[in-house]
Amino acid sequence: MDINEADICGLEVIVAEGGKAAPCCPHGPTLLFEKVRKGGEQGRRFYACSACRDRKECNFFQWEDDKVSEARRLAREAENQSKRATFTTQEDCSRFRKFAALPPDEKKFCQDCQTLLLPGEREVHSSHRTTAVSAAQLSRPSVLLRPLDNKKSNAQYLFTDRSANFLLDTLAGLGFRKVLCVGTPRLQELIKLRNLEQKREQMTSLLLDIDFRYSQFYSKNEFCHYNMFNHHFFDGEVSAAVLQAFLTESKGHKVVMVADPPFGGLVTPLANSFSLISQEWRKLQSSDCSNIDIPMMWIFPYFFEPRILQSLPSCTMLDYQVDYDNHPLYKHGKTGRKQSPVRVFTNISPRDIVLPKDEGYRFCSVCQRFVITKHCAKCNICPSKDGREWKHCSTCEKCVKPSWRHCQHCGHCALPDHPCGDSPADKGCFNCGSLEHKRKACLLKDTHRINRQSNAKSGGKHVSRALSKPKTKKSGAARRHKKLAVLSK
């Protein structure tokens, strides 16, 4: 599974630029991308879908400086509307109440349409595959619904009971009573099931998910159709008001956010959305929370640690390994990889999160948190990221994976069969060539942009090649969107 960020493949996501509104595709407002060339020269910007890296799923593409005709705009709006959910949230709530009141032998589910069927709708679905719905399935829609499996758009991997119970037990032990579930339907289900078992409401939850099928099973205060890559609510202000009401803490009920984005998702727009939720949470609190973020847990692979910490410096990566029921690798057992690379990034104090001792975790008195491997006195950290015992390299002056060896030619540790002689220029800054930082942190970045804009206005010779040599719309869009497709699972 290839997971590459924009700076690796030469694309940068432009976020938080006020003023001009982004055009919309069926998944809400699109994201603005910019191709970055070595030497600091910036290419032409374009809009593409925020949620899909597969053009078969969403083929939206538009240059930033394109002038869209009225006919094209209306055609887009019609297409976006045609791909919306069949029923509104209010209609889904009404249908669910009617469905729940039906006798057990009349509760049917269309597997082809992934829809709960009311008695008057069965004839329309007579040629489809239908199945009976039990009370247990109705309370666990993630088991009833067929998981989406496109790795380049909306693949759904669902927590195992082991991981879901650990997360919920941890949050309950820390005193949280309201859980904002962003892309975590299994956690939402477990909260509701525990409340039923205890015959009282211990916790409340709100599920924000791009899969509108879940709207069939929850009330308007339990589910919002939401895209976490662009912070877009498909039901507009109605859903935004639901989130605001949920984030308001009262009677000592503290809120925590748990997010499990698709692994192919870009860190920058995700962090931006989570920051916007955090800003909304701060505004709604009665006490002064101006300097803190909403308590959160972000579930993501460990190799994204540098980018997540760059976007959200208050977070720490825990050693706990999250596993999934329907992922071929990220689960325990003989059929999966022994060590899952998925971790929990959190701004909650790591020392307060107790990891299960029966799975090999122990408390490190030096690091003041639970870890899976031993402490390195030379690095003064517990270095392992993947669960294995790492070893210290005296030359590199850091701990590395046990399978790595120090390469004298490259001057750093790597796999024994790695290709030697890679250009170090590819690893540094595109603007100034320094190996100490990336382009995003370069002080010369804005200077390059100003010079480029100045040259373009004055008709100078240093205009970007993408602008000076226009290509056909079809070939240019296809080629650049093919680059975007690399940013996938």
Secondary structure, 3 states (H helix, E strand, C coil): CCCCCHHHHCEEEECCCCCCCCCEECCEECEEEEEECCCCCEEEEEEECCCCCCCCCCCCEEECCCCCCHHHHHHHHHHHHHCCCCCCHHHHHHHHHHHHCCCHHHCEEECCCCEEECHHHCCCCCCCCEEECCHHHHHCHHHHCCCCCCCCCCCCCCECHHHHHHHHHHHHHCCEEEEEEECCHHHHHHHHHHHHHHCCCCCEEEEEECCHHHHHCCCCCCEEEEECCCCEECCCHHHHHHHHHHHCCCCCCEEEEEECCCCCCCHHHHHHHHHHHHHHHHHHCCCCCCCCCCCEEEEEEHHHHHHHHHHCCCCEECCCCCCECCCCCCCCCCCCCCCCCEEEEECCCHHHCCCCHHHCCEEECCCCEEECCCCECCCCECCCCCCCCCEEECCCCEEECCCCEEECCCCEEECCCCCCCCCHHHHCCCCCCCCCCCHHHCCCHHHHHHHHHHHHHHCCCCCCHHHHCCCCHHHHHHHHHHHHCCCCC
